[in-house]
């Protein structure tokens, strides 16, 4: 069989493989277990085949394994595969659709990640989960306190400072049972704080050890979390044609609903990495706040004029989009690092 392109529908234990020849005809369909996949591909495929998989859990691991066999792997967004799945949805048709989608001219692929990048992302994801748990805990404590007539402002730091005082205050309606319960919740909050600080320190050490992160940290609105998250997300910046392509990858470009000569732009697409997009938008808010504090600076004029012409939220998104394009320029070597923080 003259196989040039292979599509693999990944799963935990069962994999569906489809292979196509140079004319795009499907000449191989095979269902394999996890243990059978690597031996089968090693013995069946010629060196240098293009293997395409959907970007999902474990896909970066399989890319590294298959690259080591001498093949060229590509990851594709599942959203781009769906239009090419013919007939009914099943594993075999999904694998065929992956092959067809991967051979379409101009198809965009997801950047692959190394083991080091996966390590960095593990820290970010664990920290993000802990922050969500802390927020959930704070909201629960605030809601429970309100049942006793005690209202606390919506802030982690405010609850952290007020809760010991509330527990020790004998004038409120808290019983001995509820005081013990809230004391346990307070200790849980402190434990989550310590864990978040631990991962903050780990991420900061990574930031200080990497020159690319420090180059990004020189940009206004880009801090330790944003810089390390971006560097850990993309390995080869050549997969993006330009800065706008990278901004589109993060979902920071407007959706379109245009026809003929009528162009209609909507809100941003929100595609791609939501975590990085959120960090960039939070950083853009600090840039806009700095522009209000120092409106006399020339570099702030664009943001202030945009805010006046549109609205604050659109200005924030536009600043995040501009920062994404500058980040691509720095990391892709298209422009020298900027030392704005100095």
Secondary structure, DSSP 8 states (H G I E B T S, - for coil): ----EEEEE--SSEEEEEEE-TTS-EEEEEEEEHHHHHHHHHHHS-TT-EEEEES-TTHHHHHHHHHTTT-EEEEE-HHHHGGG--SS-SHHHHHHHHHHHHTSTT---B----HHHHHHHHHHHHHHHHHHHHHHHHHHHHHHHHTTT----S-HHHHHHHHHHHHH-TTSS--HHHHHHHHHHHHHHHHHHHHHHHHHHHHHHHHHH-HHHHHHHTSTT--HHHHHHHHHH-S-GGGSSSHHHHHHHTT-SEEE--BTTB--EEEE---S-HHHHHHHHHHHHHHHHHHHHTTTSGGGHHHHHHHHHS-HHHHHHHHHHHHHHHHHHHHTTSS----TT-
